[in-house]
């Protein structure tokens, strides 16, 4: 077994109920995987599908810039704040039950968003949507961990990574298609309403194929860590709100005070969780998970790759729509090569030669650094970049896939089944925070650079984009160095 092939649960304990050691002779694990990944895809789609509808929402609802920012960010804020809580609820109440409940809440909130009559309603229902996702999504990794073993688990995690890749670009494309089609004169509303029939179908299928919860599981008796939940929710809120709204408000004093307070609360949270574990309690995030070999490095890598991915998509979208004048649909289609390559690599890297496996992660980050810098260079003259742009896009897709998918697989390879909820919630939260940080940091760099250069013409926008691509390349390089340092140790 290579270092990238996840180990299964403790053999002495035997297979867990519903686990199939030979998925080739039993279609139930495949149906389970299809259902949970469909729900994952729908929730991820909703993060990006709204972006291209924002101008239409603003004109039809007469929304201010800050209100539109909250329409986009409200989902992500609730999602990031409640993810780890959602993971623990699955541990407490059963992963099947909580997954379906979160899916139902997400679907109902999508309907409410599509019928909203004002920005206040839309912002509120977007928060509810994010809460539904936060309850639903952590169960995906937990169900994979508990129902797949060995090579089957590695394949399932590869499919999970591919869904994460394609969901982002698919959201941009589908959003452009729905807004451009203006179905029944509904304008922006179909970007939310499309979730309703899909969510209902997944609910019906999920109630049939997801394994019954084991009510006798000993970990289910652990009490919910309410003080830890409050500390973590407050810390994440204080971190994400200024990251999302700081640029819109020109980084006022309250945003910096909020970030400082978030640092203090994160420290208090860690101290409280450690003390609770020493006293024999059940902390929200078990310290043994954080101390597990490779988890700390995985957190850094996933944070870095998600920040690069989100910053790349966000700043490039601003350039090609604002600077080059692309339509929403054409802008979404521009990202298709990156998503397709990411998905293909995420599904196939485990079958590459064993001698390559140890070098995949650092090489992936290095390729990402070179490729994003190349994107900035080929677009620096304010034109469409020609064939070289799509070659660079493919390099970004390959590099991000190699930075993310093997990292996730290795991080979860030896996590014990009873820690699956904690590990899944932690890594999902890191994924979301990485995206928020990427949009905030690199989006701020792009907008500030654009403002200093003057009007958003194609050339000045390209100059601002080049500065961002260089910063993204530097971030990816840090990921490559972290991999090399880990190998030497």
N, C-alpha and C positions, 0 to 999 in steps of 0.2 A: 504493500500500500504506500503510495506517495504521500508527501506532506500535504497535498491539496485534497486528498480524499477523506471526507469526514468519517470518523469512527461512529459506530452505532452505540446504542445504550449498552449498559453493563450486561454482558452475556450471561452472567450468573443469575440475573434477574429474569431472564427469558424475555420473549417479545411482548410488548405491550398490546392490549386489546386493539384490534383493528390494524396492527402493523403487518405488512406483507413483506416477506423476505424475497419473494419472487414476483415482482409486479408483472412479469410477462405472462403469468398464468392467472392473474387476478386483476380485473379491470377496476376494482373499487379504489385503489390508491390513485389511479389515473383520473378517475372521475372526481375524487376529492381534490386533487391538485388543480384540475381544470376549474372547479367551482371557486376555490379560494383565490386563485390567481386572477380569475375574471373579476372578482370583487376588488382585489388589489389594483388591477388595471383601471377600473372605473373610478376609484378614489384618486389615483394618481393623475388620471386624465383631467379630473376636475381642478387640479392645482394649476394646470396650464391652459385649459380650454377657455377660461374667462379672459385671459390676457388680450386676445385679439378682439374681444367683444367690448372692451372698456370704452372706446370712443363712442360706440352706439349707445351704451348704457348712459354715458354722460350726457349725450344730447337728448335722449328720450326722457330721462328722469331729471334733467337739469341739475346734475350732481356737481359739486365742487371737486377740485383736485384731491383734497384730503379725503373726501367721502369715497371717491373712486379708489384711492389707495387702500382704504379700509375694506372696500368690497373685495379687492384682491387679497389683502393681507389677513383679513379676519379669519378666513379658512385656515391659513397656515399657523396663525397664532394659537387658535384653539387646538389645532392638531398637535403642535409642538408641546403645548402645556400639558395635555392630557394623555399623551402616548404611553408613558410609563404607568400611569394609573390604569389605563385600559389593559395593559399587560397583566397587572396584578388582579384586576377584576376577572380576567380569564382564569387566572390561577385560583381565585376564590370561588367563582360560580360555575366554572366549566367553559372550556374554549369554544365548544360548539354553540352553547346557549348565548354567550356574550358576542360571538361573531355574528350570529343571526340578528341579535338585538341591535348591534351597531349598524348592520346593513339596513335594517328596517328604519332606524332613525335617519340615516343618511338619505335613503330614498324619499322619505316623507319631507325632509328639509329641502331636497332638490325640487320637489313639487312646489313647496312654499316659495322658494327663490324664483321659480319660473312665473309665479303668479303675483309676485310682490308689486305693489303700486308706488313705492317710494324708496329712496336710498336707505332710510332708517330701517325699514322692514328688511330690505335686501341684506344689509350688513348684519342684522340680528340673525337672519336665517343662514347666512354664511358661517357665522360662529357655530350654529347648531350643526351644520354640515361637517365642519371640522371636528366637532365633538363626536359625531357618529363615526367618522373615519378613525379617530383616535381609539375608539372602543373596538372597532372592527379589525383594523389592520394588524395590531400586534399579535392577534390570534393566528395570522397566516404562518409566520415563522414557527410559532409554538406547535401548530398542527403538523407542519412539515417535520419538525424535530421529533414529534411523538409518533408519527405514523410511517416514517421512512427510515431505513437503515442502510449503512454502507454505501455502495455505489448508487443505489436508488435515491438516497438522500442527496448525494452530490449532484445527480441529474436534476432533482427537484429544485435545489438551490440555484443551479445554473438557469433553469427556467424562470425562477423568481428574479434573478438579476436581469434577464432579458426583458421581462415585463417592466421593470423599473426603467430600463433604457427606452423602450419603445413608447411607453406611456407619455413621456415628456413631449416627444416630437409629435406623436399622434394627437395629443391635446391641441398643439398649435395648428396642425393641419385640419382637424375636425372642426375646431373653432372657426377657422377661416371659411370652411365649406358652409357651415350652418349660418354664419352671419351673412355671407355673400348670397346664399340661396334665399334668405328672408322668407322662410316657410310660412304660408298663410298670413303674410304681413306681420309676423310675430317679432321681427327684429332679432334682438339678443336673447329672447326667452328660451328658444330651443336648446341653447348651450346648457341649460339646467334641466329642462324637461326631458331631454334624451336619456337622463339617468333613470327616469321613473319606470318605463317598461323593462329596461335592462335589469334594474334592481329587483323588480317583482319576479322576473324569471330566475335570477340567481337565488332569491329567497326560497322559491319553490324547490329548485334543484338541491340547494344546500340542506333543506330540511330532510331530504331523502338520502343524500350520500355522505354527509358528515357523520363521523362516528359518535355514538352516544357518549356523553360525559360519564367518567368514572366517579361516582359520588363518594366512593370509599378512598379516593386518593388522599394520603395523609397531609400533603401540602395544602389541600383545600381548606383545612381547618385553621390555618394561620390567620390571625387578625389583620385587618387592613391598617397600615401604618399611616394614620390620619395626620399626626404632626409632620411626618416626613413628606406626605402629600402636599400639605399647605406650604411648607418651606420650598419644595421643588417648584410647585405651581407659581408661587410668588417670584422665585428667582428667574424662571424661564420667561414669565410675563415681563419682568423688568428688563430682561435682556432683549426679547424680541420686539417689544413695542418701539423703543428708540431706534432699533436697527431698521424697522420698516418705515417709521414716520420721520426719522431724523432728517433725511434729505429734503422731504417735503416742507419741513418746518425750518430748514436752514440750521439744523443742529443747535437748538437753544440750550440754555443751561440745564433745564430739566432732563434732557436726553442724556447728558453726561453724568448727572447725579443718579439717574436711573441705572446706567451701566455700572457705576461704582457700587450702588446698592445691590445689584445682581451678583457682583463678585463676593460681597459680604455674605449674602444669603446662600450662595453655592457653598461657601466655606462652612457656614453653620450647618447646612444640610449634610455635608460629608462627615462633620464631627458628630452630629446627632446619630447618623446611620451607623457609624462605627461603634458608638457607645451602646446603641440599642442592640447591636449584634453581640457585643461582649456580655451584655446582660441576659442573653438567651432569647431576645425578642425576634420579631420577623420584620426586618427593615424593608423599605420599598425596593431598594436595590441592594442585594446581598453583597457585602464587601468582598466575599470570596470570588464573586464574579469579576469584580474589578481587578482583583489580584491574580486572576487566572492568567497563565502565560500567554502572551500575545494579545490580550484584550485591549490593553492600553495602547499598543501600537496600532491595532485595528481601528480604535476610536479615532486616532489622529489621521490615519490614512483615509478612512471613510469621510471624515469631516473635510479633508483636503480635496478629495475627488468630487464630492458633492458641491463644494464651494466653487471649484473650477467649472464644473458642469453648469451650475445655475448662472454663474457670472458670465460664462461664454454665451449661453442662450439669451440671457437678458440684454447684454450690451450689443450683441450682434443683431438682435431683433430691433433695438432702437436705431441702429445704423441703417439697416436695409430698408426699414419702413420710413424713418425720418430723413436719413441722408440720401438714400437711393430712390425713395418714393415707391417701393414695392407695395402691392396690395396685400391685405391680410392673408389671402390664400397663397399667393406666391411666396410670401415670407415663411409661412408654415411649411410649404413644400421644399424650401431651401434646406431645411434641417433633416430631410428624409435620409440622405446618405449617412449622416452621422448615426442616426437611430438604427438603421438597418444593419450597419457594420457592428455597432455595439451589441445588438441582439444576437447576431451570428457568432461573434467571438464569445459572448457570454454562454452560449449553448455548446460550444465546441472546444474550448481551451483545455478541458480535462483530457481530451483525446490526443493532444499534442505530445511529442516525445517527452519521456520522463526526464531526460537530461535538461529540458528547458524549464521545467516547472519552478525551480527555485529562483530563476531570474525573471519570471513573468511580471511580478509586481513592480520592482524597480525599473525594468525596461518599459513597462506600460506608462509609468509616470514620466520617464524620460521622453518617450515618443509623444506623449501629450504636450510636454513643454515645447518640443520642436514644432509640433503641428499647429498649436495655437499661435505661436510666433509667426509661422508661415501664413496663417490666415490674415493676420494684421499686415504682413508685408505685401501680400498679393492684392489687398484692398486699399493700400496706402494712397493710391492716386485718385481715389474717388470713383473708380469704375466697378464693373461687376466681377472682376477677378479672373474670368475665363476658366479654362479647364484646371488650372493649378489650384483654384479654390476648392474644387470638389475632391481633388487628391488630398489636400490638407484636411478637409472635413472627414474623409475616410480615416486619416491618421488619428484625428481626435477621437473618433469612435472606437478604434482599436485600442488606443492608449487608455481611455477612460474605462473600457471594459476590463482590461488587464489590471488596472489599478483597483477596480471595485470588486468584481466577481470572485477572484481568488482570495482577496482579503476577507470578504464575508464568509466564504466557505471555510477558510482556515480558522477564523475566529469562532465559528460554531461547531468545528469538527469534534472537539472533545468536551464541549459543555454538557454537563449532565442533564438528563431530561427534566429533573426537578428545577433546574435553573434556566430552562428554556424561556420561560416567560420574562424573567429579569433580563437575560441577555438579548432577547428579541426586542423588548421595549427599549432598552438602552441603545442598541444599534439603530433602531428606527427613529428614536429621538435625535440621535447624532446626525442621521441622514437629513432630517428636516432642518435642524439647526444649521447644518452645513449649507443647505440651499438658501436659507434666510441670510446667513452671513455673506454668501457669495453675491446675492443680489444687492445687499446693502453696501458692501465694501466696493465691489467693482462697478456697480451702478452709480455710486457716488463719485468714483473716480472718473467715469465716463461723462457724467453730467457736469461736474465741475470743470473738467477739461474743455468740454464743449462750450460752456458759458464763458470761459476765459478767452476762447478763440473767436467768439461772436456768433452770428446766425448759423443754424444747423444746415449749412450747405454740404454737398457731397464731400468736398475736399476737407473741410474742417471736421466733419463727422468722422471721416476716415482717419484723421490725425488723432482724434480722441480715442477711436477704436484701437489704433496701433498702441497707444499708451496702455490701454486695458489689456490687450493681448500679451504685452511684455510682462505686465504684473501677473497675469494668469500663468504665464510660462514660469515665472519665478516661484509661484506657489506649487506648481507641479514638480519643479525641480526639488523642492523640499521633500515631497513625497518620495522621489527617487532616492534621495540621500537617506531618508529614514529606512528604506528597505535595505540599502547597502550596509548601514550601521547594524541593523538587526542580523543580517547574514554573518557579519564578522563576529558579533557577539556569540 
